[in-house]
Amino acid sequence: MSSVNARVRAPEFRARGWLNTGGKKLKLADVRGKITLLDFWTFCCINCLHVLDELRPLEEKYGDVLVIIGVHSPKFEHERDPAALAAAVERYGVHHPVLDDADMTMWQQYAAKAWPTLSVIDPEGYVVASMAGEGHAEGLARLIDELITAHDAKGSLRRGDGPYVAPPADQTVLRFPGKAIELPGGNLLVSDSARHSLAELTPDGETLVRRIGTGERGRVDGPADTASFSEPQGLCLLPDQRTVVVADTVNHLLRGLDLESGEVSTLAGTGRPWRSADDDGVSLSSPWDLAWFEGRVIIAMAGIHQLWWFDPEHGTTGVYAGTTVESLRDGPIPDVWMAQPSGLCSYGEKLWIADSETSALRWVEDGQLHTAVGQGLFDFGHVDGAAKQALLQHPLGVAVLPDGSVLVADTYNGAVRRFDLETDEVSTVDSGLAEPSDILVTRAGEVFVVESGAHRLVKLAPGAVKTVEGERHRTERPASALAPGEVTLDVVFTPPPGQKLDTTFGPSTRLVVSAAPPELLLEGEGTGTGLSRRLVLNPAVTKGVLQVVAQAATCDADVEHAACHLTRQDWGVPIVLEPDAPSRLPLILRGLDA
């Protein structure tokens, strides 16, 4: 992160609407005198959710001088729905104003190119820094300290309460539940995600039997009434029929629940998110769902686009599939690409996967990853028919019926979809649901849908299976024009204040480049240590997406016991080839010179 050299006035706020302001439409003048941090996010994006968690300590520490404003610039069509945005703001505990940037006007005015992007505005209304990706909390704290000192001295800093107004709280048994399993005795166990707890319900899914967890965000082990979680999601009953493994998502942990005693313990993870391959088998990253497969617990590691395994007997973890590249590529595991896998279900020799950011249904069998439905990161919709042409929209859950057909919680379409392996066809079983996030098929054959946005479990009422035609969408993001042929990709990185590049464990930087479609790149695909890369773009492919993963290792400068840090960002950059376009593509890993 680096300060902007020229003094650039922050563009005025423009919004379709505002949340968490008590109905007030904020202007730049309303935050004059404060340090303002704009967080460009979209609620499907796991990296954006990581940043929300990183910002919480800053909100608490600097509450009298710092105003954080979430600028919600949507990727999926569903995310443009103001009611869905309001639900997400509550679901993820966003305690600052949120600007609804439905048409991505602010995204373009502030030159954002990736989710998440952060922009800092000083008390006088100038943009002083911008950065993409996660892992910036420490650098932001140093910058905020510098701005406090400078503007206190100038008399331009205004202390006091900010514009955040908490919305009224609703009381329901569940609040944005995530996943559900059936227990040995027939009761249902649900991850009550927004209440940071687990809820055991009667077999009809309606009456609360007991709650595990205090209901407050935390990471405390112990008895059911004192233990705590942070937005738990996936659940997996072990073969001993006594222990449930819990994906404690925002704590980046696997927790264990003893069903007899109600005792909660920590099974795996460090509590800090995975940052590099050095963390493989050590630190988790937003584990979202769990399934028992091939004698181990498989983890949908949404935060780094992989599947991991957990061996409960030895307490060990490791990578099962995926390279951390966010995209869609099949083949032998582990060298495959996924994008925020969020739902798992094992059935026979197959492990089914809801791969949310590619809007895909995929499966692993005999060491190979296959795609049943899904076309890539930017193609989605509600289309039935032949599986190769069918479309989903950000599915989060998957289950298998006794006949072997697969049900998908098609979350952003508000539907339950069915994939028939025999006919290779996709159909719609039910619709009009509020963000279904999981499906549970009980031993008796009943089907429950976790209707997260309606805060309940409902029994599936299939009715007549219907075919939906024509609802196709593609992410509308401004494309970068580039010249065909030879171009230069430059990832610009500036270490945060007080840090320097760290070569203790080898090269300090890493760059991975790929493309969709693959034919777009004639040269330049692959992994290297330099942050600049010569690419050759195929003139015969007029448009596509460059997929770039960059990271840089730094350590504290001039400190006896220096701490190490890793900055990492994934970009999916839509491009269009034009003869007179630039032959250089700059991306900012940390810091933006305006």
Secondary structure, 3 states (H helix, E strand, C coil): CCCCCCCEECCCCCCCEEECCCCCCCCHHHHCCCEEEEEEECCCCHHHHHHHHHHHHHHHHCCCCEEEEEEECCCCHHHHCHHHHHHHHHHCCCCCCEEECCCCHHHHHCCCCCCCEEEEECCCCEEEEEEECECCHHHHHHHHHHHHHHHHHHCCCCCCCCCCCCCCCCCCCCCCCCCEEECCCCCEEEEEHHHCEEEEECCCCCCEEEEECCCCCCCCCECCCCCCCCCCCCEEECCCCCEEEEEECCCCEEEEEECCCCCEEEEECCCCCCCCHHHCCCCCCCEEEEEEECCEEEEEEHHHCEEEEEECCCCEEEEEECCCCECCECEECCCCEECCEEEEEEECCEEEEEEHHHCEEEEEECCEEEEEECCCCCEEEEECEECCCCECCCCCEEEECCCCCEEEEEHHHCEEEEEECCCCEEEEEECCCCCEEEEEECCCCCEEEEEHHHCEEEECCCCCCECCCCEEEECCCCCEEECCEEEEEEEEECCCCCEEECCCCCCCEEEEEEEECHHHEEECCEEECCCEEEEEECCCCCEEEEEEEEEEEEEECCCCCCCEEEEEEEEEEEEEECCCCCCEEEEEEECCCC
